Amino acid sequence: MERLIDQLGDPGTLAFAGVLVGVLFGVTAQKSHFCLRASTVEVAEGEFGPRLAVWLIAFTAALTLVQAFVWFEWLDLSETRAIASTGSLSGAIIGGAMFGVGMVLARGCASRLLVLASCGNLRALVTGLVLTLVAQAAYTGVLSPAREFLSGIWTVSGGAPRDLSKMLGFSPIVYTAIAAFGLVSAIAFASRRKVALTRIVSAAGVGVAVALGWLVTFAIAQASFEVVPVSSITFTGPATDTLMALVTQRNVVLSFGIGLVPGVAIGASGSAITSGEWRIERFGLDTPMERYLVGAVLMGFGAMLAGGCAVGAGLSGGSALSMTAWLAVFFMWVGAITTHRLLMRIPVPQHS
């Protein structure tokens, strides 16, 4: 790691790691059809099927590996932003619910939109761009006062009050064992639902990518003389950083997130091309643009308010046992299931 840092520098090493982790995530997410929105739709319709199984495998795989890394003392999450900084309970609740509503309307969360856009889906591309612009407006722009107000309603200090591992008081080996049992159960559940082995392995690969994100950024931080943030896969923040860097800066400042986004695009598009699944998809009568755009706005603002997207909070923050991340993903489920059930009651217009 020291040799790589000497050759590429801290920013270059982080970006290189981001590309590698991103490619792994892009390939496995595309092959497994990993999607939180699809999982919530199944539950909302009373069906516990293959899409839910895929999400559970990815989540438990990430949780198992991350907690195992902590157990073996290969990883320390105590100084990460998900644990150490002040968190917002109101942001997790409101933002999580907004994100859940938005991903049902847009038919995909932030990560799924990036994967689909990389596979030729123009609906996902347009929706993702709007999501990114709204997220930037919520972070530093005209929507930031509203975000700051909502997040400030109910806060929690960083450290032990935000760390589920400290709140529950068990050792990392216990969390690892519980997560491993959950992973085995999720794989058994997937097998009963006739999920193909390649899809099961790919779903686990999504969790592996999240765990590797934590591990490699921690390793770089340990080897660097500079302050390097320890993080893992998330999409709203890195997507806004990438877009803003491309349109406002002549020289892009490298980081893990800057490498992650193109890495995912490369992995997902390559996987889709080799499997023959790459194709152009546009808006149509059954895919109204206005619905996607409303969903994008809700997801962009909601993700910034909640402190992460379905992957950033749901898998990365969840695997770190961040209390606010678990709260956010719970309300993503609540918002998504409620929205889909309401949409099921709306009659579908018939087009001649």
Rosetta blueprint (number, residue, H / E / L):
1 M L
2 E H
3 R H
4 L H
5 I H
6 D H
7 Q H
8 L H
9 G H
10 D H
11 P H
12 G H
13 T H
14 L H
15 A H
16 F H
17 A H
18 G H
19 V H
20 L H
21 V H
22 G H
23 V H
24 L H
25 F H
26 G H
27 V H
28 T H
29 A H
30 Q H
31 K H
32 S H
33 H L
34 F L
35 C L
36 L H
37 R H
38 A H
39 S H
40 T H
41 V H
42 E H
43 V H
44 A H
45 E L
46 G L
47 E L
48 F L
49 G L
50 P H
51 R H
52 L H
53 A H
54 V H
55 W H
56 L H
57 I H
58 A H
59 F H
60 T H
61 A H
62 A H
63 L H
64 T H
65 L H
66 V H
67 Q H
68 A H
69 F H
70 V H
71 W H
72 F L
73 E L
74 W L
75 L L
76 D L
77 L L
78 S L
79 E L
80 T L
81 R H
82 A H
83 I H
84 A H
85 S L
86 T L
87 G E
88 S E
89 L H
90 S H
91 G H
92 A H
93 I H
94 I H
95 G H
96 G H
97 A H
98 M H
99 F H
100 G H
101 V H
102 G H
103 M H
104 V H
105 L H
106 A L
107 R L
108 G L
109 C L
110 A H
111 S H
112 R H
113 L H
114 L H
115 V H
116 L H
117 A H
118 S H
119 C L
120 G L
121 N E
122 L H
123 R H
124 A H
125 L H
126 V H
127 T H
128 G H
129 L H
130 V H
131 L H
132 T H
133 L H
134 V H
135 A H
136 Q H
137 A H
138 A H
139 Y H
140 T L
141 G L
142 V L
143 L L
144 S H
145 P H
146 A H
147 R H
148 E H
149 F H
150 L H
151 S H
152 G L
153 I L
154 W L
155 T E
156 V E
157 S L
158 G L
159 G L
160 A H
161 P H
162 R H
163 D E
164 L H
165 S H
166 K H
167 M H
168 L H
169 G L
170 F L
171 S L
172 P H
173 I H
174 V H
175 Y H
176 T H
177 A H
178 I H
179 A H
180 A H
181 F H
182 G H
183 L H
184 V H
185 S H
186 A H
187 I H
188 A H
189 F H
190 A H
191 S H
192 R H
193 R L
194 K L
195 V L
196 A L
197 L H
198 T H
199 R H
200 I H
201 V H
202 S H
203 A H
204 A H
205 G H
206 V H
207 G H
208 V H
209 A H
210 V H
211 A H
212 L H
213 G H
214 W H
215 L H
216 V H
217 T H
218 F H
219 A H
220 I H
221 A H
222 Q H
223 A H
224 S L
225 F L
226 E L
227 V L
228 V L
229 P L
230 V L
231 S L
232 S L
233 I L
234 T L
235 F L
236 T H
237 G H
238 P H
239 A H
240 T H
241 D H
242 T H
243 L H
244 M H
245 A H
246 L H
247 V H
248 T H
249 Q L
250 R L
251 N L
252 V L
253 V L
254 L L
255 S L
256 F H
257 G H
258 I H
259 G H
260 L H
261 V H
262 P H
263 G H
264 V H
265 A H
266 I H
267 G H
268 A H
269 S H
270 G H
271 S H
272 A H
273 I H
274 T H
275 S H
276 G L
277 E L
278 W L
279 R L
280 I L
281 E E
282 R L
283 F L
284 G E
285 L L
286 D L
287 T E
288 P L
289 M H
290 E H
291 R H
292 Y H
293 L H
294 V H
295 G H
296 A H
297 V H
298 L H
299 M H
300 G H
301 F H
302 G H
303 A H
304 M H
305 L H
306 A H
307 G L
308 G L
309 C L
310 A L
311 V L
312 G H
313 A H
314 G H
315 L H
316 S H
317 G H
318 G H
319 S H
320 A L
321 L L
322 S E
323 M H
324 T H
325 A H
326 W H
327 L H
328 A H
329 V H
330 F H
331 F H
332 M H
333 W H
334 V H
335 G H
336 A H
337 I H
338 T H
339 T H
340 H H
341 R H
342 L H
343 L H
344 M H
345 R L
346 I L
347 P L
348 V L
349 P L
350 Q L
351 H L
352 S L
